[in-house]
Every structure is written in structure tokens, then in C-alpha cells.
Amino acid sequence: MNRHFKDTRYYVRRAGESVKDGLSEEVAPLRRRVAAARGEEEPAGRLDQLKARATTGVTRARAKVERAVVRGRERIERRRGTAE
């Protein structure tokens, strides 16, 4: 019996989350219009935050790769210089 109540609580919570997400999605255009009428900037959405974070990560990764390439070239040059 306890297992059934546990399952029920899980599904009720999931249903509540779905309702919240659905309402947020339906109200979003109205929220944007009200913010525009009040002269407020639209807050950055989750997708915008993720894009910015991804861009930052790519930039960091690119810089890290470039440093590794420079160090590798320096090592090669040192070995070539000492081998001759």
C-alpha cells in the first residue's frame, strides 16, 4: 500500500510541474508585452544563459588548445635545436 502512495506522490508532483511549465509558457507573451509597456528589459531566459555559458566554454577551450599547440611547437623547436 505504501508503494502506491509513493507512486501517487511522484505522479502528482510531475503533474504539478507540467502545469507550472505549461502556464509559464502560455503567460510568457503577456509578460513580455507588460514588460515592454513598462519600459523594462526582458530578463535573460534560460536558453540565453545556456548559450552564453556555451560560448564562454568554447572560447576557453579554444584558448586552451592554442596554448597547448604553442607549447608543443616550442618543445619541437627545442628538440630540433639540441639534435643538430
C-alpha positions as CSV (number, residue, x, y, z in Angstrom):
1,M,0.0,0.0,0.0
2,N,2.8,2.4,0.9
3,R,4.4,1.9,-2.6
4,H,1.1,3.1,-4.2
5,F,1.1,6.3,-2.2
6,K,4.8,6.8,-3.0
7,D,4.0,6.4,-6.7
8,T,1.0,8.7,-6.4
9,R,3.0,11.5,-4.8
10,Y,5.6,11.2,-7.6
11,Y,3.0,11.5,-10.4
12,V,1.1,14.3,-8.6
13,R,4.4,16.2,-8.3
14,R,5.2,15.6,-12.0
15,A,1.7,16.8,-13.0
16,G,2.2,19.9,-10.9
17,E,5.5,20.6,-12.6
18,S,3.9,20.1,-16.0
19,V,1.1,22.5,-15.1
20,K,3.6,25.1,-13.9
21,D,5.7,24.8,-17.1
22,G,2.6,25.0,-19.3
23,L,1.2,28.1,-17.6
24,S,4.6,29.8,-17.7
25,E,4.7,29.1,-21.5
26,E,1.2,30.4,-22.0
27,V,1.8,33.6,-19.9
28,A,5.2,34.4,-21.4
29,P,3.9,36.6,-24.3
30,L,1.7,38.6,-21.9
31,R,4.6,39.0,-19.5
32,R,6.8,40.3,-22.4
33,R,4.1,42.8,-23.5
34,V,3.7,44.1,-20.0
35,A,7.4,44.5,-19.6
36,A,7.7,46.3,-22.9
37,A,4.8,48.6,-21.9
38,R,6.6,49.4,-18.7
39,G,9.9,50.1,-20.5
40,E,11.7,47.2,-18.7
41,E,14.2,45.0,-20.4
42,E,13.3,41.4,-20.8
43,P,15.2,39.2,-18.4
44,A,17.6,36.7,-19.9
45,G,15.9,33.4,-20.5
46,R,17.3,30.1,-19.6
47,L,18.2,29.4,-23.2
48,D,20.1,32.7,-23.5
49,Q,22.0,31.9,-20.3
50,L,22.9,28.4,-21.7
51,K,24.1,29.9,-25.0
52,A,26.3,32.4,-23.2
53,R,27.8,29.7,-21.0
54,A,28.4,27.5,-24.0
55,T,30.1,30.4,-25.9
56,T,32.3,31.1,-22.9
57,G,33.2,27.4,-22.7
58,V,34.1,27.2,-26.3
59,T,36.2,30.4,-26.0
60,R,38.0,28.9,-23.0
61,A,38.5,25.6,-24.8
62,R,39.9,27.3,-27.9
63,A,42.4,29.3,-25.8
64,K,43.5,26.1,-24.0
65,V,44.0,24.3,-27.3
66,E,46.0,27.3,-28.7
67,R,48.3,27.3,-25.6
68,A,48.8,23.6,-26.0
69,V,49.8,24.0,-29.6
70,V,52.2,26.8,-28.8
71,R,53.8,24.6,-26.0
72,G,54.0,21.7,-28.4
73,R,55.7,23.8,-31.1
74,E,58.2,25.1,-28.5
75,R,59.1,21.6,-27.4
76,I,59.6,20.5,-31.0
77,E,61.8,23.5,-31.7
78,R,63.9,22.8,-28.6
79,R,64.4,19.2,-29.6
80,R,65.3,20.2,-33.1
81,G,67.7,22.8,-31.8
82,T,69.5,20.3,-29.5
83,A,69.6,17.4,-32.0
84,E,71.6,19.4,-34.6
